[in-house]
Amino acid sequence: MSDSNRPRVLVARRVFDSVVQRLAAHFEVEANDEDTVWSKAELIARLQGKSGAFITGSERIDAEVLDACPQLKAVCNMAVGYNNIDLAACTARGVLASNTPDVLTETTADFGFALMMATARRLAESEHFLRRGEWSKWAYDMFIGPDVHGATLGILGMGRIGRAIARRGHLGFGMPVIYHNRSRLAPELEAEVGASYVSKDELLAQSDHLVIVLPYSPESHHAIGAAELGRMKSSATLTNIARGGIVDDAALAQALAERRIAAAGLDVFEGEPKVHPALLSVPNVVLTPHIASASVRTRLAMADLAADNLIAVLTGGSPPTPLNPQVLSG
Ligand code: DGY
């Protein structure tokens, strides 16, 4: 039922019905049932008159959008990464931004570990070979590759997801774990996941399987480029489940083609959903479409948490996972 006194919110992408219904109990909801990824102009047009936005990593909220939508009070991201939100611009305009930490940690770590294993053990490459009808006999060296158990697991970016991957490697696969991060973990956290802190150069040189779990920022742009790939072992694998742009995809495709590293597993890409064409033509890469958090339970938990934040901000409550809580006391 329409009630023009209720706040209006935009749900910028198609999401679980139950979540839209929860929002509709509080607000006038405009939902993107067609699931179109709107242009900035379309997003601004849709946001007119809306107090809140339920967004995903595909919607960019920057100063231009905020200035064009001065009535906006909350932007709630259904993602833990929030490089799509200009947080400083939100804070300067008193707009609360939120993300969805914690609820996706274990699911994303499962996927990161699976992608690393698929990359090391050449699952995609061998599966494509079988489907092409090329399997005619067993051979001792057919799709031979490195072990995962006992190999050195390297982690670049040791936040919640990095630690969850380290724990899997340490406890489940007997892997020595090394990591590099802006700040070093407390000794008890290092001990819990069996991880040793090393410099970035040491991480690159010593890892058998390097997993990237850094947040994306201007500082982490191309943190892995040609020079860094050149420091890795030629037998090493690289897995990126963080964000496109952290790895220089063109440099990676070239390193893979020249076998300067053994293989890569990528769930995220620069300029996704476009994928660098050179990556599509090298065999030694496993490519997945940004699905690391995509378990049913976790995606529902993420959507519910984004909705919880939106409901709290617009009904005078305390949002559970704000990124700039200072705007609430301002
Ligand atoms: C996140 O939560 O940041 C993921 O990349 C989106 O699924």
Boltz pocket constraint, residues with backbone or C-beta under 6 A from the ligand:
constraints:
  - pocket:
      binder: B
      contacts: [[A, 57], [A, 78], [A, 79], [A, 80], [A, 81], [A, 82], [A, 100], [A, 104], [A, 241], [A, 242], [A, 290], [A, 293]]
      max_distance: 6.0
